[in-house]
Amino acid sequence: MNKIVIILMSFSIIFCQPGKARGPGGQYENRMEMMMVWKLTDYLNLSEQQAEKLFPRMRKHRVEIGKYHKNEKELFDSYLSKIKKGEKVSQTDVNSMLKKMETFSQEKSNSRIKFIRSTSDILDPKQQIMFMSFEPYMKEEAQKGMKERFRKGPTPRMDKGKRRR
């Protein structure tokens, strides 16, 4: 009986380990999204009903914006691979790339504007304006946090005693 209990406990310990902590598709990405949802809910002072309607719509919008980012990355990768192969890149290629980047940027901007307009049935005008300012606000907060952590320096290790000289 003891052996069965020990075997069951070891299997439960093995299979209950957390998933990937970092990287695409890992828990890090999920935690970042959860933190953003929490901060946005607090920043906009959303009611439960508003949050239930806004966040699914926002996730769809993020997927759409992700497609634009993927297209831009593919564009850059194609030209970078040419450069790495030693192929000549002309000014016409640069102008073509700039034209495509401009198109992607306009499409992203139009998509964002369309999305924000679509929130008028969920958010009041004050919340819509605050929603538009949320991304710069979050970037500023993240930069402040990084600066504070950088100024503090690394955390001292307490596992080793003082060195004698």
C-alpha positions as CSV (number, residue, x, y, z in Angstrom):
1,M,0.0,0.0,0.0
2,N,2.8,2.4,0.9
3,K,4.4,1.8,-2.5
4,I,1.2,2.7,-4.3
5,V,0.9,5.9,-2.4
6,I,4.5,6.8,-3.1
7,I,4.1,6.0,-6.8
8,L,1.0,8.1,-7.0
9,M,2.6,11.0,-5.2
10,S,5.7,10.9,-7.5
11,F,3.5,10.9,-10.6
12,S,1.5,13.8,-9.3
13,I,4.6,15.8,-8.5
14,I,6.1,15.0,-12.0
15,F,2.9,15.9,-13.9
16,C,1.9,19.0,-11.9
17,Q,5.1,20.9,-12.8
18,P,4.4,24.3,-14.3
19,G,4.9,24.7,-18.1
20,K,7.4,26.9,-19.9
21,A,8.2,30.0,-17.9
22,R,9.3,32.1,-20.8
23,G,9.1,32.3,-24.6
24,P,6.3,32.4,-27.1
25,G,3.3,30.5,-25.9
26,G,4.7,30.1,-22.4
27,Q,3.3,31.2,-19.1
28,Y,5.2,34.5,-19.3
29,E,3.0,35.6,-22.2
30,N,-0.1,34.6,-20.3
31,R,1.0,36.5,-17.2
32,M,1.7,39.6,-19.2
33,E,-1.8,39.5,-20.7
34,M,-3.4,38.9,-17.3
35,M,-1.4,41.9,-15.9
36,M,-2.5,44.1,-18.8
37,V,-6.1,43.1,-18.3
38,W,-5.9,43.8,-14.6
39,K,-4.2,47.2,-15.2
40,L,-6.6,48.2,-17.9
41,T,-9.6,47.2,-15.7
42,D,-8.2,49.4,-12.9
43,Y,-7.2,52.2,-15.2
44,L,-10.6,52.5,-16.9
45,N,-12.5,51.6,-13.8
46,L,-14.4,48.9,-15.8
47,S,-17.5,47.3,-14.4
48,E,-17.8,43.5,-14.6
49,Q,-20.3,43.7,-17.6
50,Q,-18.0,46.1,-19.5
51,A,-15.0,43.8,-18.9
52,E,-16.9,40.7,-20.1
53,K,-17.7,42.5,-23.4
54,L,-14.4,44.4,-24.0
55,F,-11.7,41.8,-23.4
56,P,-12.9,39.2,-25.9
57,R,-13.3,41.9,-28.5
58,M,-9.8,43.2,-27.6
59,R,-8.3,39.7,-28.0
60,K,-9.7,39.5,-31.5
61,H,-8.2,42.9,-32.3
62,R,-4.8,41.8,-30.9
63,V,-4.8,38.8,-33.2
64,E,-5.6,41.0,-36.1
65,I,-2.7,43.4,-35.2
66,G,-0.5,40.4,-34.7
67,K,-1.0,39.5,-38.4
68,Y,0.3,42.9,-39.4
69,H,3.4,42.4,-37.2
70,K,3.9,39.0,-38.8
71,N,3.7,40.5,-42.3
72,E,6.2,43.2,-41.3
73,K,8.6,40.6,-39.9
74,E,8.3,38.5,-43.1
75,L,9.1,41.6,-45.1
76,F,12.2,42.4,-43.0
77,D,13.3,38.8,-43.1
78,S,13.1,38.6,-46.9
79,Y,15.4,41.6,-47.3
80,L,17.7,40.6,-44.4
81,S,18.2,37.1,-46.0
82,K,19.1,38.9,-49.3
83,I,21.7,40.9,-47.4
84,K,23.1,37.9,-45.6
85,K,23.5,36.0,-48.8
86,G,25.5,38.9,-50.2
87,E,23.0,39.9,-52.8
88,K,22.9,43.5,-53.9
89,V,20.1,45.6,-52.5
90,S,19.2,48.7,-54.5
91,Q,17.5,51.9,-53.7
92,T,14.4,50.6,-55.5
93,D,14.3,47.7,-53.0
94,V,14.5,50.3,-50.1
95,N,11.7,52.4,-51.7
96,S,9.6,49.2,-52.2
97,M,10.1,48.2,-48.6
98,L,9.2,51.7,-47.3
99,K,6.1,51.7,-49.4
100,K,5.0,48.3,-48.0
101,M,5.8,49.5,-44.4
102,E,3.7,52.6,-45.0
103,T,0.8,50.4,-46.2
104,F,1.1,48.1,-43.1
105,S,1.3,51.1,-40.8
106,Q,-1.9,52.7,-42.4
107,E,-3.7,49.4,-42.1
108,K,-2.7,49.0,-38.5
109,S,-3.8,52.5,-37.7
110,N,-7.1,52.1,-39.5
111,S,-7.7,48.8,-37.6
112,R,-7.0,50.5,-34.3
113,I,-9.3,53.4,-35.0
114,K,-12.1,51.0,-36.2
115,F,-11.6,49.0,-33.0
116,I,-11.8,52.0,-30.7
117,R,-14.9,53.2,-32.5
118,S,-16.4,49.8,-32.0
119,T,-16.0,50.1,-28.2
120,S,-18.6,52.9,-28.1
121,D,-21.3,50.4,-27.2
122,I,-19.2,49.2,-24.2
123,L,-17.2,52.2,-22.9
124,D,-18.4,55.8,-22.2
125,P,-16.5,58.6,-24.0
126,K,-14.2,59.3,-21.0
127,Q,-13.2,55.6,-20.9
128,Q,-12.6,55.6,-24.7
129,I,-10.2,58.4,-24.4
130,M,-8.5,56.8,-21.4
131,F,-8.3,53.5,-23.4
132,M,-6.5,55.3,-26.2
133,S,-4.0,56.6,-23.8
134,F,-3.5,53.3,-22.0
135,E,-0.7,51.9,-24.2
136,P,1.6,54.9,-23.7
137,Y,0.7,54.9,-20.0
138,M,1.7,51.2,-19.7
139,K,5.0,51.8,-21.6
140,E,5.9,54.6,-19.3
141,E,5.1,52.5,-16.2
142,A,7.2,49.6,-17.5
143,Q,10.1,52.0,-18.2
144,K,9.8,53.4,-14.7
145,G,9.9,49.9,-13.2
146,M,12.9,48.9,-15.2
147,K,14.8,52.1,-14.2
148,E,14.0,51.5,-10.5
149,R,15.2,47.8,-10.8
150,F,18.3,49.0,-12.6
151,R,19.2,51.6,-10.0
152,K,18.8,49.1,-7.2
153,G,21.3,46.8,-8.8
154,P,21.4,43.1,-8.3
155,T,20.0,41.5,-5.2
156,P,22.7,40.5,-2.7
157,R,23.3,36.8,-2.3
158,M,22.8,35.7,1.2
159,D,23.8,32.1,0.8
160,K,27.5,32.8,1.1
161,G,29.3,34.2,4.0
162,K,31.7,37.2,4.0
163,R,35.0,36.6,2.3
164,R,38.1,37.0,4.4
165,R,41.0,38.8,2.9
